[in-house]
């Protein structure tokens, strides 16, 4: 039996007027989808239940979230087992989402209509149902990975406890040499701490060396490839005009633009020539021009940063925060502010985007890793990163780091003010 949209409205929505009925229908569909997401999130947060019970319950709550629940069946497949929503038979009207865990295990969530229904954006399915299905697949994949990680931790804990028991028994048998063992362990701990310190220093040196190499490559691109392309364009501009000539000029313009973008991504010459303040202002301008977001900039006073590693760290961190604004916030405007307060440097990035709840998670997996990386790098300099955000209220990220103890001002920082007091604009 083929169900028409008109019949569905007349049986499920007792409201007169076609447009009003359709609006109510769409609203109810979104409510059903949100209810399914909420219920799925609640189920997947229960870490004490076995996986098969969670997947079975999840399959049963899926059909009511689709447009025609009375003829909808769901199937979740994982590790050779299937979990069904109830009486089930596959049909040709299917919408599915495949997921793969980090351990390489593959699963699938499939939704079937048991009867023919009117066509929508994806066969008989709505585009919003596709978004819902993909979100559920991502949530389920994260849950399964978390369960696998927990199981691995439990196995590691059991193994560690076994090793501790064995070690304790050995120490009891070797009680007469306990003093020497303690001394030897302390020596090893000191060696490990020293090794960790050296590793961190080497990591910092490697980052600086890598940035210098990137800067060298950027210079080569700018001086050789960029100049050659500009020369070719200039010579072509003197030649005969025509469709082919215009096409070549467009290709050259694209190549020159791409070269400049690659050069900018590889290394900011402003950072090394004029200092962090000027580089931060240039970065705001780049994001404004490249991504169409209005990025304001404020730097009312000189900062006095001289250490190359610290300037490089702050520049990369600021770039990461601006990338988060572009990728995750859906913002129209943003603002970058640099200022000194109580002996600390405060760098804030604020946007008017969609925001998120920082207590429940980050705005995105990419963003989450980026924020973690920024915090770890700032911690090396006794710095911190604070996030202020809420759904629908934008986001404000503030990096705080102690200013150098010496009162000297970096000459490159002083050069910023001579450019026309642009930091205070």
C-alpha positions in Angstrom: 0.0 0.0 0.0 1.5 3.4 -1.0 1.0 6.1 1.6 0.6 9.7 0.2 1.7 12.7 2.1 -1.9 14.0 2.1 -3.1 10.7 3.7 -0.4 10.9 6.3 -1.3 14.5 7.3 -5.1 13.6 7.5 -4.4 10.7 9.8 -1.7 12.2 12.1 -2.4 15.9 12.2 -6.0 17.0 12.8 -5.5 20.6 11.6 -7.2 22.4 8.8 -5.2 24.1 6.1 -2.5 22.4 4.0 0.4 24.8 4.7 -0.3 24.8 8.4 -0.6 21.1 8.5 2.7 20.6 6.7 4.4 23.1 9.0 3.2 21.1 12.0 4.3 17.9 10.4 7.8 19.2 9.8 7.9 20.5 13.4 6.9 17.1 14.7 9.5 15.4 12.6 12.2 17.6 14.1 10.9 16.9 17.6 11.0 13.2 16.9 14.6 13.4 15.6 15.8 15.5 18.6 14.0 13.0 20.9 15.8 10.1 19.3 19.2 11.9 19.5 18.6 12.7 23.2 17.5 9.2 24.0 20.4 7.7 22.1 22.9 9.9 23.9 21.4 8.9 27.3 21.6 5.2 26.4 25.1 5.4 25.1 26.3 7.1 28.3 25.5 4.0 30.4 28.8 2.3 30.6 27.7 -0.5 33.0 25.4 -2.3 30.6 26.7 -4.9 28.1 27.1 -3.8 24.5 24.5 -6.2 23.1 21.8 -4.8 25.4 22.6 -1.2 24.5 22.5 -1.9 20.7 19.3 -3.8 21.1 17.6 -0.9 22.9 19.0 1.6 20.5 17.5 -0.3 17.5 14.1 -0.2 19.1 14.0 3.6 19.5 15.0 4.4 15.9 11.7 3.7 14.0 9.7 6.4 15.8 12.1 9.0 14.7 11.4 8.5 11.0 8.6 10.0 9.0 6.5 6.8 8.8 7.2 5.0 12.0 4.4 2.5 11.6 6.1 1.0 8.6 9.7 1.5 9.6 12.2 -1.1 10.7 15.7 -0.7 12.0 18.8 -2.9 12.0 22.1 -2.4 13.7 25.0 -4.7 12.6 28.3 -5.0 14.4 30.9 -7.8 14.7 28.7 -10.3 12.8 25.6 -9.8 15.0 22.4 -8.0 14.2 20.1 -6.1 16.5 16.5 -5.5 15.2 13.8 -3.1 16.1 11.1 -5.8 16.1 9.4 -7.8 13.3 11.8 -7.2 10.5 12.2 -7.9 6.8 14.6 -6.0 4.5 13.2 -4.0 1.6 14.4 -2.0 -1.3 13.6 1.3 0.5 16.7 1.5 2.7 18.8 4.3 4.3 22.0 3.3 5.9 25.1 4.6 7.5 28.4 2.7 7.9 30.9 3.4 10.7 34.3 2.1 11.4 36.0 2.2 14.8 39.6 3.2 15.3 40.3 -0.5 15.9 39.1 -1.4 12.4 35.8 -2.9 13.3 32.9 -2.0 10.9 29.3 -1.6 11.8 26.1 -0.4 10.1 22.8 1.3 11.0 20.1 0.6 8.4 16.5 1.9 8.3 13.9 0.2 6.1 10.5 1.3 4.9 8.4 -1.8 4.6 6.0 -0.2 2.1 6.3 2.3 -0.7 6.0 6.0 0.4 6.3 9.3 -1.5 9.7 10.3 -2.8 11.7 12.8 -0.8 15.3 14.2 -1.0 16.9 10.8 -0.6 14.6 8.3 -2.2 11.7 8.0 0.3 13.8 9.6 3.1 14.2 13.2 4.2 17.6 14.9 4.2 17.1 15.6 7.9 16.8 11.8 8.4 20.2 11.4 6.7 21.7 13.9 9.1 20.1 12.1 12.0 21.3 8.7 10.8 24.9 9.9 10.3 24.9 11.6 13.8 23.6 8.3 15.4 26.4 6.4 13.6 29.0 8.8 14.9 27.6 8.6 18.4 27.5 4.8 18.3 31.0 4.6 16.9 32.3 6.8 19.7 30.5 4.7 22.3 32.0 1.4 21.0 35.5 2.9 20.9 35.0 4.1 24.5 33.9 0.6 25.6 36.9 -0.9 23.8 39.2 1.6 25.5 37.7 0.9 28.9 38.1 -2.9 28.4 41.7 -2.3 27.4 42.2 -0.3 30.5 40.7 -3.0 32.7 43.0 -5.6 31.1 46.0 -3.4 31.6 44.9 -2.8 35.2 44.6 -6.5 35.9 47.9 -7.1 34.3 49.5 -4.3 36.4 48.0 -5.7 39.6 49.4 -9.1 38.8 52.8 -7.7 38.1 52.6 -5.7 41.4 51.8 -8.8 43.4 54.7 -10.7 41.8 57.0 -7.8 42.4 55.8 -7.5 46.1 56.5 -11.2 46.6 60.0 -10.8 45.1 60.7 -7.8 47.3 59.7 -9.9 50.4 62.1 -12.6 49.3 64.8 -10.0 48.8 64.2 -7.9 51.9 67.9 -7.9 52.8 68.7 -5.9 49.7 65.8 -3.5 50.0 67.9 -0.4 50.7 70.0 -0.9 47.6 66.8 -1.5 45.5 65.3 1.8 46.7 68.5 3.7 45.9 68.6 2.2 42.4 65.0 3.1 41.8 65.5 6.7 42.9 68.4 6.9 40.5 66.3 5.6 37.7 63.5 8.1 38.5 65.9 10.9 38.4 67.2 9.7 35.0 63.6 9.4 33.7 62.8 13.0 34.8 66.0 14.2 33.2 65.2 12.3 30.1 61.7 13.8 30.0 63.1 17.3 30.5 65.5 16.7 27.6 62.8 15.4 25.4 60.7 18.5 26.0 63.6 20.7 25.3 64.3 18.8 22.1 60.7 19.0 21.1 60.8 22.8 21.5 64.1 23.0 19.5 62.6 20.8 16.8 59.5 23.1 16.5 61.7 26.1 16.1 64.0 24.3 13.6 61.0 23.1 11.7 59.6 26.7 11.6 62.9 28.0 10.3 62.9 25.3 7.6 59.3 26.2 6.6 60.3 29.9 6.5 63.3 29.0 4.3 61.0 27.0 1.9 58.5 29.9 1.9 61.3 32.3 1.0 62.4 30.1 -1.8 58.8 29.9 -3.1 58.4 33.6 -2.9 61.8 34.6 -4.4 62.0 32.0 -7.2 58.6 30.6 -8.1 56.7 33.8 -7.2 59.1 36.1 -9.1 59.2 33.8 -12.1 55.4 33.7 -12.3 55.2 37.4 -12.0 57.8 37.8 -14.8 55.8 35.4 -17.0 52.7 37.3 -16.4 54.4 40.6 -17.2 55.8 39.2 -20.5 52.4 37.7 -21.4 50.8 41.1 -20.8 52.9 42.5 -23.6 51.8 39.9 -26.1 48.8 39.6 -28.4 45.4 39.6 -26.8 42.8 36.9 -27.3 40.7 34.2 -25.6 43.8 32.0 -25.1 45.7 34.9 -23.7 43.0 35.7 -21.2 42.8 32.0 -20.1 46.6 31.9 -19.5 46.4 35.1 -17.5 43.7 33.6 -15.3 45.9 30.5 -14.8 48.8 32.7 -13.9 46.8 34.7 -11.4 45.5 31.5 -9.7 49.1 30.2 -9.5 50.4 33.4 -8.1 47.6 33.5 -5.5 48.2 29.9 -4.6 51.9 30.5 -4.2 51.2 33.4 -1.9 48.8 31.3 0.2 51.3 28.5 0.5 54.0 30.9 1.4 51.8 32.4 4.1 50.9 29.0 5.5 54.5 27.8 5.6 55.8 30.7 7.6 54.8 34.2 8.4 57.6 36.6 7.4 55.9 39.3 9.5 56.4 37.3 12.7 60.2 37.2 12.2 60.6 40.7 10.7 58.2 42.8 12.9 57.3 40.6 15.9 54.3 38.9 17.4 52.0 41.9 17.5 52.3 42.6 13.8 52.0 38.9 12.9 48.8 38.6 15.0 47.3 41.7 13.2 48.4 40.3 9.8 46.8 36.9 10.7 43.5 38.6 11.5 43.6 40.4 8.1 44.4 37.1 6.3 41.3 35.4 7.9 39.2 38.4 7.1 40.2 38.3 3.4 40.3 34.6 2.9 37.2 33.4 4.8 35.0 36.5 4.7 34.7 36.8 8.5 35.0 40.3 10.0 37.9 39.9 12.3 38.6 42.9 14.5 42.0 43.4 16.1 43.1 45.3 19.2 46.6 45.8 20.7 46.7 49.0 22.9 50.3 48.7 24.0 53.6 47.0 23.2 54.1 43.5 24.6 57.8 43.2 24.7 58.0 39.5 23.6 61.6 38.5 22.6 61.9 34.8 22.9 61.5 33.1 19.5 60.0 29.9 20.9 57.3 31.8 22.8 56.4 34.0 19.9 56.1 31.0 17.6 54.0 29.1 20.1 51.5 32.1 20.6 51.3 32.6 16.8 50.5 29.0 16.1 48.0 28.9 19.0 46.2 32.1 17.7 46.1 30.6 14.2 44.5 27.4 15.6 41.9 29.4 17.5 41.0 31.4 14.4 40.8 28.1 12.4 38.3 26.8 15.0 36.2 29.9 14.5 36.1 29.3 10.7 35.5 25.5 10.9 33.2 25.1 13.8 31.5 28.3 15.0 29.6 29.5 11.9 30.4 33.0 13.0 30.0 36.3 11.1 32.4 38.4 13.2 35.3 37.7 15.4 37.7 39.8 17.5 41.3 39.3 18.5 42.7 41.2 21.5 46.2 41.4 22.9 46.8 43.2 26.2 48.9 43.1 29.4 47.3 42.7 32.8 49.1 42.1 36.2 52.3 40.9 34.6 50.6 38.5 32.2 49.9 38.6 28.5 46.2 38.0 27.6 45.3 36.9 24.1 41.6 36.6 23.5 39.6 35.3 20.4 35.9 36.0 20.6 33.2 35.2 18.0 29.4 35.5 17.6 29.0 31.9 16.4 26.8 29.1 17.5 28.9 28.4 20.7 28.9 25.1 22.6 28.8 23.8 26.2 32.5 23.6 27.3 31.6 21.3 30.2 30.0 18.7 27.9 32.6 18.6 25.2 34.3 20.7 22.5 32.8 22.2 19.4 34.2 19.5 17.3 36.7 16.6 17.4 39.3 18.6 15.5 38.7 21.6 17.8 38.9 19.4 20.9 42.4 18.1 19.9 43.5 21.6 18.9 42.4 23.1 22.3 44.2 20.2 24.2 47.4 20.8 22.2 47.3 24.6 22.9 46.8 23.9 26.6 49.8 21.5 26.7 52.1 24.0 24.9 51.1 26.9 27.1 51.7 24.8 30.2 55.4 24.7 29.3 55.5 28.5 29.9 53.1 28.4 32.9 50.3 29.6 30.7 46.7 28.6 30.4 43.7 28.5 28.1 40.2 29.4 29.3 37.0 28.8 27.2 33.8 30.8 27.8 30.9 29.6 25.7 27.3 28.5 25.6 25.0 27.2 22.8 23.8 30.1 20.7 26.0 32.7 22.6 29.3 32.6 20.8 32.7 31.6 22.2 35.5 33.5 23.9 38.9 31.8 24.2 41.6 33.5 26.4 45.2 32.5 26.5 47.1 33.8 29.5 50.9 33.6 29.9 53.4 35.4 32.2 55.3 38.2 30.5 59.2 38.1 30.6 60.6 39.2 33.9 63.0 41.7 32.3 61.6 45.2 31.6 63.2 45.4 28.2 61.0 45.9 25.1 61.7 43.9 22.0 62.9 46.0 19.2 60.7 44.2 16.7 57.7 44.9 19.0 58.6 48.6 18.9 58.6 48.5 15.2 54.9 47.8 15.2 54.1 51.2 16.7 56.1 52.9 14.1 53.9 51.4 11.4 51.2 54.0 12.2 50.0 52.8 15.6 47.9 50.1 13.9 47.8 48.0 17.0 45.6 50.4 18.7 43.2 50.9 15.8 
